[in-house]
Amino acid sequence: MKKAIIGSALAVGLLFSGAGQSSANVTQPIDLRNMDLETALMAVQQQRVQLLDNQLKAQLEAAQQGNAQQIDMLRLQSMANKRNEAFDVMTNFIKKMQDSRSSIIGNIR
């Protein structure tokens, strides 16, 4: 039950993380029902990175099409920072899971 609640919350958070963006950046919802918690978190983070990557590319294209105003560059920098933060969260999550596995295996020995 707890896993389902967390998975639902992650899915809702993912769906609203792209709110206000064009429909080109909307991805398919993730079916979290048959995933364990680790896989679900990984899938949500990967999709978040992908969404931010798409937004970053679109913003870069807009800036290159003559919209080189200062505000566009600030948005581009902000989106790049968000993308890097999302990627860092994902890699930190992977490292923590690996450390947990190593600790468990060490305790078994």
C-alpha positions as CSV (number, residue, x, y, z in Angstrom):
1,M,0.0,0.0,0.0
2,K,2.8,2.4,0.9
3,K,4.6,1.7,-2.3
4,A,1.4,2.4,-4.3
5,I,0.9,5.7,-2.5
6,I,4.5,6.8,-3.1
7,G,4.4,5.7,-6.8
8,S,1.1,7.6,-7.3
9,A,2.6,10.7,-5.7
10,L,5.7,10.4,-8.0
11,A,3.6,10.0,-11.1
12,V,1.4,13.0,-10.2
13,G,4.5,15.1,-9.5
14,L,6.0,14.1,-12.8
15,L,2.9,14.9,-14.7
16,F,2.7,18.4,-13.1
17,S,6.5,19.0,-13.5
18,G,5.8,19.7,-17.2
19,A,2.8,21.9,-16.5
20,G,2.7,25.1,-18.6
21,Q,5.0,23.6,-21.2
22,S,4.0,22.9,-24.8
23,S,2.4,19.6,-25.7
24,A,5.7,18.6,-27.5
25,N,7.3,18.2,-24.1
26,V,4.6,15.9,-22.6
27,T,5.7,12.3,-22.2
28,Q,3.6,9.2,-21.7
29,P,2.7,8.5,-18.1
30,I,4.7,5.8,-16.4
31,D,2.8,2.7,-15.2
32,L,4.2,2.3,-11.7
33,R,1.9,-0.5,-10.5
34,N,4.2,-3.4,-11.4
35,M,7.5,-1.7,-10.4
36,D,9.4,-1.9,-7.1
37,L,10.1,1.4,-5.4
38,E,13.7,1.7,-6.7
39,T,12.7,1.1,-10.3
40,A,9.8,3.5,-10.1
41,L,12.0,6.3,-8.7
42,M,14.5,5.7,-11.3
43,A,11.9,5.8,-14.1
44,V,10.4,9.0,-12.8
45,Q,13.9,10.7,-12.5
46,Q,14.9,9.5,-16.0
47,Q,11.7,10.9,-17.4
48,R,12.2,14.2,-15.6
49,V,15.7,14.5,-17.0
50,Q,14.3,13.8,-20.5
51,L,11.6,16.5,-20.1
52,L,14.2,19.0,-18.9
53,D,16.5,18.0,-21.7
54,N,13.7,18.6,-24.3
55,Q,12.9,22.0,-22.7
56,L,16.6,23.0,-22.7
57,K,16.9,22.1,-26.4
58,A,13.7,24.1,-27.2
59,Q,15.0,27.1,-25.2
60,L,18.4,26.9,-26.9
61,E,16.8,26.9,-30.3
62,A,14.6,29.9,-29.4
63,A,17.7,31.8,-28.2
64,Q,19.6,30.9,-31.4
65,Q,16.7,32.2,-33.7
66,G,17.5,35.8,-32.9
67,N,15.9,35.8,-29.5
68,A,19.2,36.5,-27.8
69,Q,17.6,38.8,-25.3
70,Q,19.0,38.7,-21.8
71,I,15.9,37.1,-20.4
72,D,16.1,34.2,-22.8
73,M,19.7,33.5,-21.7
74,L,18.6,33.6,-18.1
75,R,15.9,31.1,-18.8
76,L,18.4,28.9,-20.7
77,Q,20.8,29.0,-17.7
78,S,18.0,28.2,-15.3
79,M,16.8,25.3,-17.4
80,A,20.4,24.0,-17.7
81,N,20.8,24.2,-13.9
82,K,17.5,22.3,-13.4
83,R,18.6,19.6,-15.8
84,N,21.9,19.3,-14.1
85,E,20.2,19.1,-10.7
86,A,17.8,16.4,-11.9
87,F,20.7,14.4,-13.3
88,D,22.6,14.8,-10.0
89,V,19.5,13.6,-8.0
90,M,19.4,10.5,-10.3
91,T,23.1,9.7,-9.9
92,N,23.0,10.3,-6.2
93,F,20.0,7.9,-5.9
94,I,21.8,5.3,-7.9
95,K,24.9,5.6,-5.7
96,K,22.9,5.4,-2.5
97,M,21.1,2.3,-3.7
98,Q,24.5,0.7,-4.6
99,D,25.9,1.7,-1.2
100,S,22.9,0.1,0.5
101,R,23.3,-3.1,-1.5
102,S,27.0,-3.2,-0.6
103,S,26.3,-2.7,3.0
104,I,23.7,-5.5,3.0
105,I,26.1,-7.9,1.3
106,G,28.8,-6.9,3.7
107,N,26.5,-7.6,6.7
108,I,25.6,-11.0,5.2
109,R,29.3,-12.0,5.0
